[in-house]
Amino acid sequence: MTDQLSVFLAKSEIKANDLEHKRKLAFNIRKYNESVVKGKRQFADLDLARERAKNVKWKTIEHLDTYLEQFEKNFTSRGGKVIWAETAEEAQEAVLQICEAKGTKQVVKAKSMVTEEIHLNDFLGKHGIDSVETDLGEYIQQLDGEAPYHIVTPAMHKSKEDVARVFHEKLGTEPNLTPPEITKIARKNLRTMYTSAGVGITGGNFLIADIGAVCVTENEGNGRLTTTFPATQIAIVGIEKLLPSINDLHLFWPLLATFGTGQNVTVYNTIFTGPRKADETDGPKEMYVILLDNGRTNLLRKEVRESMYCIRCGSCLNACPVYKNIGGHAYGATYSGPIGSVITPHLKGMEEFKHMSYASSLCGNCTEVCPLKINIHEMLLENRSIAVEERLNGFKENMSWRLWQDAMMRRMIMNMGSPALKSRIFNKLFHTTWVLHRGEIEFAPKSFNKMWKERQKN
């Protein structure tokens, strides 16, 4: 058993039995589901929109190299700078060099799961640079010393009372503050940081190849402040976020908003095409885009290639019965839930993270709710097959399946032993994996095979 699997099982058991945690999660997901139903009404033909979006991403990923080069050419032609980062370490070093060149000791960061993926905050902190999260959910999580819980709503597992407690403990505010009071305090604290930070860091929801642009989507305005006040902007974006044309945004922005938060369109949608020009009054003086691989090219293998279509809306997490029972932190990875269970083993190593692909009932609800119709549950099954093909499953698992296969193929073996003996053997062998969480199995006095033979005789 790997360390990651041990931690996953331990955390899952705790959260699966934490009724208060499940209550908060169910409350927030219920509100999300109600909003999504309303948001879908804006589409005259939702199924057609999803199909067209999937075809656009198929085209993009099939010609990924061409579109990446097109993006770089068009972005740099306007004075922007592109840095290619094959690994997390290369991306970290690139950010550090820019910060050191600008002499800044503080950066502000708009919500970006990619920077969580490469652990940028910790890395900059070790080099004396303070990285401050400006998204309210991320800010709450940073104050509490926790990673984001969800790829869209980072503090989904917290109630308003939990947030008030965090502010009281970390900022010395009055206890039991209301949400509006908490928001005012966060706004006041962050405003001074926008003006003092030398570098602003964002992610990117989409990269547009034909005009060389980075698209940032958010609801709080923190992204615009992060990219307006600091003299230097850095956008760290995964290479899979490409779209061929700006004309694709009319399809992808509403889909992202509806399936992500239930909105018709997100409040702030910004297109950055480079640093500000001589006749412009605001925007960064310098703009960098770091194109991050960090294992993404591993996802180009045919079994899981569709996972690169993901637009990170989070809808599959909210639909997954496993996620709704164990929550986001139990996975021990930046990307959790069904899509995280598909991509993480390829991003971080199949041997350590193959267990994530088994954390699924394969019910298919994740595929059903995906705005791009990504076949998520079948890719989870493919990951299991890959782990077996690469001989990453252990001796006990192999022997168990071998014995099961032999028994299923030979009726005589299945009929051996009394029902009481079978019950004792099963409950002992599978005490940890089955009995402990579900109860003991009691074999029927007569098997179906025996009843069928008796019927045939009569």
LODO-534495 format. One record per residue (C-alpha): x, y, z; residue number from 1. Coordinates in Angstrom, 3 decimals. Each point is the difference from the previous one (the first is absolute). Last residue first. Layout:
N
          X          Y          Z   pos
          X          Y          Z   NUM
...
//
This chain:
458
          X          Y          Z   pos
    -39.754    -31.613    -10.310   458
      3.554     -0.915     -0.954   457
      0.481      3.279     -1.828   456
     -1.217      1.938      3.028   455
      2.474     -1.775      2.259   454
      2.817      0.812     -2.417   453
     -1.037      3.661     -0.089   452
     -0.127      0.206      3.801   451
      3.525     -1.428      0.231   450
      1.399      2.465     -2.549   449
     -1.789      2.896      1.682   448
      1.806     -0.918      3.217   447
     -1.918     -1.407      2.957   446
      0.619      0.929      3.622   445
      0.698      3.578     -1.133   444
      3.476      1.413      0.702   443
      0.206      2.516      2.828   442
      2.204      3.015     -0.676   441
      1.070      2.100      2.961   440
     -0.499      3.748      0.200   439
      0.693      2.868     -2.392   438
      2.992      2.033      1.211   437
      2.020     -2.538      1.996   436
     -1.403     -2.943     -1.952   435
      1.255      1.081     -3.422   434
      3.657      0.983     -0.368   433
      1.151     -0.630      3.563   432
     -1.845     -3.269      0.696   431
      0.369     -1.305     -3.524   430
      1.913     -3.200      0.708   429
     -1.704     -0.610      3.356   428
     -3.535      0.767     -1.146   427
      0.459     -2.082     -3.144   426
      1.421     -3.041      1.833   425
     -2.688      0.032      2.693   424
     -2.835      0.448     -2.507   423
      1.332     -2.774     -2.237   422
      0.184     -2.358      2.987   421
     -3.608      0.799      0.990   420
     -1.207     -0.501     -3.589   419
      1.652     -3.443     -0.043   418
      3.121     -0.722     -2.007   417
      0.632     -0.569     -3.683   416
     -2.732      1.147     -2.404   415
      2.073      2.851     -1.392   414
      2.893     -2.372     -0.665   413
     -2.250     -2.353     -1.951   412
     -1.365      2.878     -2.053   411
      3.392      0.608     -1.507   410
      0.542      3.247     -1.944   409
     -1.168      2.278      2.821   408
      2.223     -1.787      2.513   407
      3.071      0.190     -2.203   406
     -0.626      3.690     -0.663   405
     -0.428      0.748      3.710   404
      3.217     -1.851      0.776   403
      1.875      1.968     -2.652   402
     -1.592      3.254      1.178   401
      1.192     -0.606      3.538   400
      3.442     -1.089     -1.171   399
      0.511      3.194     -1.995   398
     -1.216      2.199      2.850   397
      2.236     -1.759      2.517   396
      3.043      0.275     -2.290   395
     -0.371      3.751     -0.465   394
     -1.373      2.152     -2.815   393
      2.555      2.102     -1.849   392
      0.606     -2.572     -2.700   391
      0.038      2.617     -2.787   390
     -2.911     -1.774     -1.670   389
     -1.864     -0.058      3.336   388
      0.483      3.745      0.547   387
     -1.022      0.680     -3.606   386
     -3.193     -2.017      0.488   385
     -0.901      2.022      3.084   384
      0.670      3.205     -1.926   383
     -2.308     -1.222     -2.765   382
     -2.794     -0.450      2.554   381
      0.468      3.585      1.123   380
     -0.041      0.938     -3.685   379
     -3.388     -1.709     -0.295   378
     -1.342      2.128      2.858   377
      1.229      3.244     -1.543   376
     -1.385     -0.256     -3.527   375
      0.247      3.746     -0.554   374
     -3.387      1.321     -1.084   373
      1.344      3.549     -0.277   372
     -2.370      1.469      2.596   371
      0.599     -3.024      2.272   370
     -3.214     -0.911      1.850   369
     -0.568     -3.458     -1.502   368
      3.680     -0.942      0.032   367
      0.233      0.645      3.732   366
     -3.250     -1.918      0.574   365
      1.538     -3.086     -1.606   364
     -0.628     -2.353      2.930   363
      3.614     -1.166     -0.119   362
     -0.175     -0.358      3.820   361
      3.200      1.988      0.263   360
      3.034      0.155      2.267   359
      1.738     -2.684     -2.079   358
      1.509      2.628     -2.300   357
      1.451      1.748      3.048   356
      1.870     -3.186      0.942   355
      2.286      0.452     -3.005   354
      1.655      2.922      1.788   353
      3.415     -1.221      1.139   352
      0.698     -2.494     -2.797   351
     -1.760      2.034     -2.681   350
      2.238      3.027      0.420   349
     -0.677      3.685      0.617   348
     -1.611      1.290     -3.203   347
     -1.159     -3.369     -1.326   346
     -1.427     -1.219      3.321   345
     -1.468      3.513      0.521   344
     -1.964      0.117     -3.279   343
     -2.814     -2.507      0.454   342
     -0.502      0.274      3.759   341
      0.043      3.775     -0.330   340
     -2.789     -0.236     -2.568   339
     -2.082     -2.127      2.377   338
      0.556      1.966      3.221   337
      3.267      1.674      0.889   336
      2.573      2.115     -1.809   335
      2.661      1.390      2.330   334
      0.566     -3.408      1.593   333
     -0.389     -1.605      3.429   332
     -3.326     -1.573     -0.981   331
     -1.414      0.461      3.506   330
      0.153      3.789     -0.367   329
     -2.850      0.224     -2.491   328
     -2.898     -1.596      1.836   327
     -0.488     -3.590      1.244   326
     -3.727     -0.571     -0.477   325
     -0.940      2.519     -2.686   324
      3.215     -0.865     -1.862   323
     -1.030     -3.669     -0.091   322
     -3.544      0.744     -1.181   321
      1.382      2.124     -2.884   320
     -2.319      2.725     -1.292   319
      1.682      3.002      1.635   318
      3.424     -1.244     -1.021   317
     -1.132     -0.532     -3.608   316
     -1.238      3.600     -0.179   315
      3.397      1.451      0.942   314
      0.170      2.394     -2.978   313
      3.646     -0.845     -0.684   312
     -0.152      0.403     -3.819   311
      0.787     -3.680     -0.646   310
      0.864     -0.883     -3.618   309
      3.349     -1.439      1.129   308
     -1.910     -2.861      1.662   307
     -0.995     -1.160     -3.472   306
      3.534     -1.318     -0.514   305
     -0.451     -2.662      2.681   304
      0.255     -3.291     -1.913   303
      1.612      1.588     -3.064   302
      3.187      1.137      1.710   301
      0.051      3.807     -0.088   300
     -0.330      0.090      3.778   299
      3.748     -0.534      0.418   298
      0.417      3.352     -1.777   297
     -1.537      1.567      3.078   296
      2.801     -1.176      2.276   295
      1.202      3.394      1.213   294
     -0.780      1.720     -3.329   293
     -0.271      3.648      0.964   292
     -0.070      2.938     -2.409   291
      1.239      2.967      2.021   290
     -1.478      3.217     -1.363   289
      1.823      3.221      0.836   288
     -1.295      3.552     -0.050   287
      1.937      3.231      0.508   286
     -1.295      3.529      0.553   285
     -3.149     -1.430      1.529   284
     -3.420      1.519     -0.674   283
     -1.184      3.573      0.076   282
      0.056      3.252     -1.964   281
      0.442     -1.241     -3.558   280
      1.609      2.081     -2.777   279
      3.480     -1.479      0.434   278
     -1.305     -3.574      0.060   277
     -0.784     -2.072      3.021   276
      1.613     -3.440      0.231   275
     -1.401     -2.921     -2.006   274
     -3.246     -1.251     -1.516   273
     -2.006     -0.332      3.199   272
     -3.706     -0.870     -0.330   271
     -2.156      0.508      3.093   270
     -3.267     -1.589      1.081   269
     -1.322      1.414      3.276   268
     -3.524     -0.876      1.178   267
     -0.162     -3.596     -1.292   266
     -2.652     -0.729     -2.615   265
     -3.448     -1.533      0.218   264
      0.876     -1.037      3.550   263
     -0.396     -3.510      1.460   262
      3.415      0.018      1.679   261
      2.305     -2.215     -2.064   260
     -2.456     -1.659     -2.406   259
     -1.681      3.266     -0.939   258
      3.105      2.200      0.079   257
      2.263     -2.403     -1.908   256
     -2.692     -0.671     -2.616   255
     -0.711      3.727     -0.382   254
      3.727      0.791     -0.515   253
      0.632     -2.963     -2.323   252
     -2.502      0.728     -2.769   251
      0.423      3.742     -0.518   250
      3.711     -0.605      0.624   249
      0.473     -2.062     -3.159   248
      0.105      3.114     -2.218   247
      3.260      0.974      1.723   246
      1.528     -2.899     -1.899   245
      1.912     -3.261      0.364   244
     -0.612     -0.589      3.719   243
      2.880     -0.935      2.279   242
     -0.279     -1.015      3.669   241
      1.906     -3.274     -0.548   240
      3.400      1.708      0.310   239
     -0.609      0.765      3.659   238
      0.108      3.696      0.847   237
      2.187      2.168      2.214   236
     -0.802      3.661     -0.661   235
      2.598      2.443      1.295   234
     -0.750      3.707      0.199   233
      2.555      2.710      0.734   232
     -0.644      3.618      0.999   231
     -2.436     -1.052      2.712   230
     -3.259      2.039      0.102   229
     -1.966     -1.364     -2.967   228
      0.470     -3.782     -0.147   227
     -0.746     -0.768      3.634   226
     -2.813      2.566      0.021   225
     -1.565     -1.665     -3.030   224
      0.268     -3.437      1.563   223
     -1.441      1.234      3.280   222
     -3.143      1.136     -1.774   221
     -2.087     -2.426      2.045   220
     -1.656     -2.348     -2.485   219
      2.834     -1.368     -2.111   218
      0.980     -0.954     -3.572   217
      3.466      0.658     -1.411   216
      0.680     -0.299     -3.726   215
      3.599      0.091     -1.270   214
      0.526      1.211     -3.563   213
      2.095     -0.685     -3.095   212
     -2.589      1.108     -2.587   211
     -0.404     -3.273     -1.912   210
      1.115     -2.257      2.851   209
     -2.339      1.011      2.796   208
      1.085     -1.344      3.395   207
     -2.851     -0.827      2.361   206
     -0.746     -0.040      3.717   205
      3.304      1.609      0.860   204
      1.977      0.101      3.205   203
      0.975      3.201      1.675   202
      3.053      1.596      1.589   201
      0.458      3.708      0.758   200
      3.501      1.339      0.632   199
      1.289      3.086      1.811   198
     -2.500     -0.180      2.837   197
     -0.644      3.243      1.924   196
     -3.173      1.148     -1.760   195
     -1.710     -3.380     -0.020   194
      1.079     -0.671      3.587   193
     -1.726      3.128      1.311   192
     -3.299     -1.144     -1.491   191
      0.326     -3.495      1.481   190
     -0.464      0.869      3.649   189
     -2.983      2.301     -0.608   188
     -1.716     -2.487     -2.316   187
      0.479     -2.842      2.486   186
     -1.447      2.126      2.807   185
     -2.973      1.032     -2.120   184
     -0.666     -3.614     -1.042   183
      0.000     -1.185      3.606   182
     -2.516      2.702      0.943   181
     -2.261     -0.974     -2.904   180
      0.248     -3.706      1.020   179
     -0.955      0.751      3.650   178
      2.647      0.035      2.736   177
     -0.275     -2.584      2.767   176
      3.192      0.941      1.847   175
      1.464      3.507     -0.204   174
      3.136      0.173     -2.104   173
      3.441     -1.146      1.144   172
      1.238     -0.739     -3.508   171
      0.869     -3.703      0.240   170
     -2.269     -1.281      2.772   169
     -2.946      2.373     -0.533   168
      0.234     -0.217     -3.798   167
      0.076     -3.800      0.144   166
     -2.923     -0.099      2.446   165
     -2.101      2.257     -2.240   164
      0.738     -2.351     -2.896   163
     -1.142     -3.014      2.013   162
     -3.209      1.808      1.021   161
     -0.716      0.825     -3.650   160
      0.247     -3.733     -0.708   159
      3.120     -1.577     -1.464   158
      0.148     -3.005     -2.320   157
     -0.374      2.098     -3.161   156
      3.125      2.010      0.858   155
      1.763     -0.315     -3.388   154
     -3.156      0.400     -2.129   153
      1.136     -0.675     -3.574   152
      2.681     -2.704      0.282   151
     -1.298     -1.226      3.368   150
      1.624     -0.307      3.432   149
      2.795      2.470     -0.587   148
      3.047     -0.755      2.163   147
     -0.156      0.839      3.692   146
      2.024      2.288      2.255   145
     -3.100      1.748      1.344   144
      1.104      3.401     -1.308   143
      0.775     -1.559     -3.382   142
     -3.408     -1.685     -0.086   141
     -1.805      3.256      0.751   140
      2.039      1.832     -2.645   139
     -0.747     -2.775     -2.516   138
     -3.731      0.448      0.593   137
      0.279      3.781     -0.145   136
      2.139      0.014     -3.157   135
      2.993      2.188      0.822   134
      2.587     -2.585      1.016   133
      3.191      1.637      1.269   132
      3.495     -1.154     -0.940   131
      2.688      1.344      2.354   130
      3.499     -0.269     -1.451   129
      2.867     -0.977      2.312   128
      1.342     -2.839     -2.109   127
     -1.678     -2.749      2.039   126
     -3.254      1.944     -0.321   125
      0.311     -0.077     -3.783   124
      0.072     -3.809      0.032   123
     -2.837     -0.299      2.497   122
     -2.241      2.280     -2.062   121
      0.938     -1.707     -3.279   120
     -1.059     -3.507      0.965   119
      0.157     -1.143     -3.668   118
     -3.602     -1.254      0.014   117
     -1.162      2.911      2.141   116
      1.409      2.347     -2.653   115
     -1.942     -2.000     -2.602   114
     -3.183      0.281      2.050   113
      0.008      3.749     -0.559   112
     -1.999      2.545      1.949   111
      1.514      3.458     -0.230   110
      3.434      0.435      1.523   109
      1.609      3.026      1.593   108
      3.780      0.128      0.238   107
      2.256      1.341      2.744   106
      3.750      0.313      0.389   105
      0.568      1.702     -3.329   104
      3.392      0.858     -1.439   103
     -1.233     -0.094     -3.585   102
      2.806     -2.367     -1.050   101
     -0.590     -2.044      3.147   100
     -3.688     -0.379     -0.830    99
      0.739     -0.984     -3.606    98
      2.637     -2.524      1.072    97
     -2.339     -1.490      2.589    96
     -2.824     -0.427     -2.522    95
      2.300     -1.818     -2.434    94
      1.423     -2.149      2.788    93
     -3.463     -1.145      1.031    92
     -0.986     -0.816     -3.586    91
      3.190     -2.033     -0.510    90
     -0.618     -1.860      3.253    89
     -3.562     -0.843     -0.993    88
      1.320     -1.665     -3.152    87
      0.098      0.597     -3.764    86
     -0.245      3.760      0.337    85
     -0.118      2.049     -3.212    84
      0.294      3.745      0.578    83
     -1.868      2.466     -2.212    82
      0.566      3.765      0.045    81
     -2.523      2.622     -1.063    80
      0.954      2.924     -2.204    79
     -2.880     -0.136     -2.444    78
      1.708     -2.407     -2.438    77
      0.794     -2.211      3.000    76
     -3.671     -0.957      0.374    75
     -0.565     -0.736     -3.704    74
      3.079     -2.208     -0.399    73
     -0.503     -1.809      3.310    72
     -3.657     -0.753     -0.744    71
      0.826     -1.312     -3.458    70
      2.715     -2.224      1.455    69
     -2.452     -1.415      2.522    68
     -2.630     -0.457     -2.723    67
      2.326     -2.058     -2.182    66
      1.209     -2.202      2.863    65
     -3.550     -0.701      1.183    64
     -1.301     -1.213     -3.348    63
     -2.008     -3.013      1.255    62
     -0.543      1.856      3.287    61
     -1.606      2.975     -1.717    60
     -2.224     -1.984     -2.389    59
     -1.323     -2.120      2.865    58
     -0.527      3.176      2.029    57
     -2.137      1.516     -2.759    56
     -1.917     -3.280     -0.436    55
     -0.780     -0.085      3.720    54
     -1.329      3.544     -0.143    53
     -2.232     -0.908     -2.957    52
     -1.446     -2.989      1.843    51
     -0.649      2.033      3.150    50
     -1.792      2.709     -1.992    49
     -2.065     -2.632     -1.843    48
     -1.095     -1.586      3.287    47
     -0.926      3.395      1.429    46
     -2.330      0.886     -2.857    45
     -1.721      3.340      0.654    44
      2.471      0.630      2.792    43
     -0.862      2.656      2.599    42
     -2.038     -2.541      1.969    41
      3.173     -1.742      1.126    40
      0.636      2.741      2.543    39
     -3.223     -0.713      1.890    38
      0.828     -3.692      0.493    37
      3.559      0.990      0.908    36
     -1.205      2.268      2.790    35
     -1.973     -2.746      1.753    34
      2.936     -2.388     -0.279    33
      2.361      2.531      1.580    32
     -2.308      0.611      2.941    31
     -0.220     -3.762      0.542    30
      3.801     -0.241     -0.220    29
      0.369      2.557      2.788    28
     -2.448     -1.722      2.353    27
      1.352     -3.481     -0.751    26
      3.545      1.131      0.794    25
     -1.010      1.603      3.264    24
     -1.975     -3.076      1.071    23
      2.787     -2.370     -1.062    22
      2.484      1.847      2.205    21
     -2.437     -0.091      2.907    20
     -0.569     -3.738     -0.476    19
      3.693     -0.885      0.139    18
     -0.041     -3.767     -0.596    17
      1.032      0.159     -3.667    16
      2.476      2.725      0.951    15
      1.966     -2.154      2.445    14
      0.002     -3.096     -2.201    13
      1.057      2.029     -3.014    12
      2.917      1.587      1.868    11
      1.403     -3.386      1.035    10
     -0.562     -1.601     -3.401     9
      1.632      2.893     -1.840     8
      2.951      0.128      2.386     7
      0.677     -3.703     -0.448     6
     -0.396      0.286     -3.774     5
      2.496      2.866     -0.185     4
      2.506     -1.911      2.123     3
     -0.203     -2.995     -2.336     2
     -1.461     -3.375      1.027     1
//
